[in-house]
Amino acid sequence: MSAKGAVETIEPTAAQRTAARRVAEAKATIPDFQASIFYDNAPPLGAAIVAAGRALKAVAAVNGAYVDAKFQHYEAANVGVVLAGATPVVLDADGKTAEAADAEIAAARAALEAGTLTAAASANATFTLSHLAADGIDTYTSIIVPGHAASLAIGARAATLSADARIVTPQDAAAFLKALVAALDGATAV
């Protein structure tokens, strides 16, 4: 026995191995920067999803990817939402209400807990959002998923955009965050 005490080795699940590989790939290959905006009250998850979708439509560079030395801009604003164990996608998030987005994520969470969430439910994201405000996390950064230009971390005190510097400029990041704040005011209406 070492000074560390007893060591337990745990075999990761296939999903955990995939997540570990993708995180390592992202950190090794995506030159990123972060930009934050602070607020008094964090937006609820559904409102954040819808506002992110609307901000993606307003700033094309953030709703895209740098692939094979070319810029790709996506037409749809499909927001993947990080949950423990999966990232279900709210398709066309810009056209939904906060309540509709909340309902989709609640259904995905229930399916994940029941072990019935399909791979299709996590496909076709153009952007990723993680929301830890309810867990008391004030601010943090998220990792950009390969094939995306950026990701958004919603904390209790700040929203932080992590952006791929190859496609998103600091001005694009600022425009996205301004559009996000503007969209939060109308996130419950279509």
C-alpha positions as MATLAB code, in Angstrom:
seq = 'MSAKGAVETIEPTAAQRTAARRVAEAKATIPDFQASIFYDNAPPLGAAIVAAGRALKAVAAVNGAYVDAKFQHYEAANVGVVLAGATPVVLDADGKTAEAADAEIAAARAALEAGTLTAAASANATFTLSHLAADGIDTYTSIIVPGHAASLAIGARAATLSADARIVTPQDAAAFLKALVAALDGATAV';
ca = [
       0.000    0.000    0.000;
       1.297    3.460   -0.852;
       1.067    6.720    1.061;
      -2.090    7.351   -0.962;
      -3.838    4.545    0.850;
      -5.795    1.834   -0.932;
      -6.362    2.463   -4.629;
      -9.551    1.441   -6.352;
      -9.403    1.221  -10.146;
     -12.718    1.758  -11.910;
     -13.338    0.951  -15.550;
     -15.080    3.900  -17.249;
     -18.253    3.317  -19.217;
     -18.196    3.614  -22.989;
     -19.828    7.055  -22.680;
     -17.180    8.170  -20.171;
     -14.366    6.939  -22.447;
     -15.893    8.802  -25.385;
     -16.254   11.979  -23.320;
     -12.645   11.716  -22.119;
     -11.362   11.243  -25.670;
     -13.381   14.180  -27.002;
     -12.307   16.516  -24.189;
      -8.656   15.643  -24.758;
      -9.091   16.163  -28.515;
     -10.787   19.515  -27.993;
      -8.176   20.866  -25.568;
      -5.332   19.695  -27.814;
      -6.682   21.026  -31.111;
      -8.918   24.067  -30.482;
      -7.189   27.374  -29.670;
      -9.795   29.038  -27.483;
     -10.477   32.228  -25.571;
     -13.202   33.199  -23.133;
     -15.470   36.222  -22.777;
     -17.918   36.752  -19.917;
     -20.864   38.905  -19.092;
     -22.055   39.317  -15.514;
     -25.631   39.628  -14.251;
     -27.557   39.881  -10.999;
     -29.735   36.805  -11.543;
     -28.900   33.764  -13.635;
     -31.421   32.889  -16.321;
     -33.357   29.632  -15.889;
     -32.223   26.802  -18.148;
     -35.071   27.035  -20.680;
     -34.633   30.785  -21.089;
     -30.869   30.349  -21.519;
     -31.388   27.709  -24.236;
     -33.795   29.876  -26.214;
     -31.683   33.016  -25.782;
     -28.576   31.131  -26.923;
     -30.456   29.931  -30.000;
     -31.508   33.469  -30.853;
     -27.990   34.819  -30.266;
     -26.605   32.083  -32.545;
     -28.889   33.309  -35.320;
     -27.651   36.876  -34.753;
     -23.910   36.038  -34.875;
     -23.148   33.522  -37.626;
     -19.495   32.952  -36.676;
     -20.517   31.539  -33.293;
     -23.001   29.150  -34.929;
     -20.417   27.344  -36.988;
     -17.125   25.514  -36.943;
     -13.601   25.591  -38.266;
     -13.250   22.395  -40.311;
     -10.439   21.450  -42.683;
      -9.090   25.025  -42.760;
     -12.508   26.378  -43.785;
     -15.316   28.176  -41.968;
     -18.689   26.463  -41.751;
     -21.784   28.419  -40.715;
     -24.866   26.466  -39.710;
     -28.384   27.480  -40.678;
     -30.089   25.818  -37.700;
     -29.481   26.918  -34.106;
     -29.465   23.527  -32.349;
     -28.382   23.816  -28.710;
     -26.892   20.779  -26.982;
     -27.433   20.893  -23.220;
     -24.834   19.212  -21.021;
     -26.403   16.811  -18.509;
     -24.609   14.252  -16.373;
     -23.928   11.523  -18.913;
     -25.322   12.992  -22.137;
     -25.873   16.137  -24.164;
     -29.425   16.129  -25.562;
     -30.179   18.675  -28.265;
     -32.955   21.251  -28.503;
     -33.401   21.569  -32.265;
     -34.151   25.043  -33.639;
     -33.867   26.509  -30.140;
     -34.297   30.036  -31.490;
     -37.926   29.321  -32.385;
     -38.974   27.765  -29.065;
     -40.340   29.186  -25.854;
     -38.447   28.727  -22.600;
     -41.214   26.402  -21.417;
     -40.911   24.221  -24.539;
     -37.127   24.013  -24.150;
     -37.511   23.123  -20.450;
     -40.008   20.387  -21.362;
     -37.645   18.886  -23.955;
     -34.744   18.814  -21.492;
     -36.940   17.379  -18.718;
     -38.015   14.581  -21.069;
     -34.401   13.955  -22.088;
     -33.298   13.897  -18.435;
     -36.034   11.361  -17.622;
     -35.002    9.207  -20.596;
     -31.351    9.433  -19.530;
     -32.220    8.319  -15.990;
     -34.324    5.457  -17.380;
     -31.522    4.443  -19.735;
     -33.659    5.059  -22.807;
     -32.119    8.266  -24.199;
     -31.278    7.577  -27.831;
     -28.183    8.678  -29.714;
     -30.494   10.621  -32.038;
     -31.570   12.805  -29.082;
     -27.956   13.964  -28.771;
     -27.284   14.457  -32.481;
     -27.055   17.564  -34.666;
     -26.031   20.155  -32.065;
     -24.424   23.280  -33.511;
     -23.522   24.702  -30.077;
     -23.286   23.487  -26.491;
     -24.605   25.040  -23.287;
     -23.924   23.975  -19.715;
     -25.869   25.445  -16.785;
     -24.524   25.155  -13.248;
     -26.192   28.213  -11.721;
     -28.623   26.082   -9.699;
     -25.615   24.223   -8.261;
     -24.235   27.476   -6.827;
     -21.355   27.817   -9.280;
     -20.806   31.547   -9.881;
     -18.709   31.376  -13.050;
     -16.796   28.731  -14.992;
     -15.645   27.890  -18.497;
     -16.828   25.089  -20.730;
     -14.938   23.013  -23.272;
     -15.744   23.496  -26.937;
     -17.038   20.357  -28.624;
     -15.118   19.528  -31.825;
     -17.293   20.621  -34.737;
     -18.549   23.692  -32.868;
     -17.197   27.237  -32.841;
     -18.085   27.901  -29.214;
     -19.810   26.782  -26.031;
     -21.586   28.675  -23.269;
     -21.304   28.181  -19.513;
     -24.123   29.668  -17.414;
     -23.145   30.243  -13.806;
     -24.991   31.983  -10.981;
     -23.207   35.301  -11.661;
     -21.867   35.116  -15.211;
     -22.317   33.667  -18.659;
     -18.960   32.716  -20.186;
     -18.509   32.006  -23.864;
     -15.565   29.774  -24.788;
     -14.784   30.413  -28.442;
     -12.562   28.886  -31.114;
     -10.157   31.708  -32.011;
      -9.811   30.374  -35.564;
     -13.398   31.339  -36.473;
     -14.757   33.589  -33.695;
     -13.216   37.017  -33.126;
     -13.399   38.843  -29.793;
     -15.868   41.213  -31.472;
     -18.042   38.233  -32.485;
     -17.949   36.990  -28.877;
     -19.009   40.406  -27.582;
     -21.813   40.607  -30.152;
     -23.004   37.116  -29.184;
     -23.087   37.958  -25.466;
     -24.941   41.220  -26.152;
     -27.458   39.333  -28.319;
     -27.802   36.713  -25.554;
     -28.668   39.376  -22.977;
     -31.140   41.024  -25.369;
     -32.760   37.661  -26.121;
     -33.098   36.805  -22.442;
     -35.591   39.649  -22.138;
     -37.885   37.930  -24.652;
     -36.989   34.265  -24.127;
     -40.452   33.219  -22.971;
     -42.134   34.468  -26.142;
     -41.620   33.202  -29.682;
];
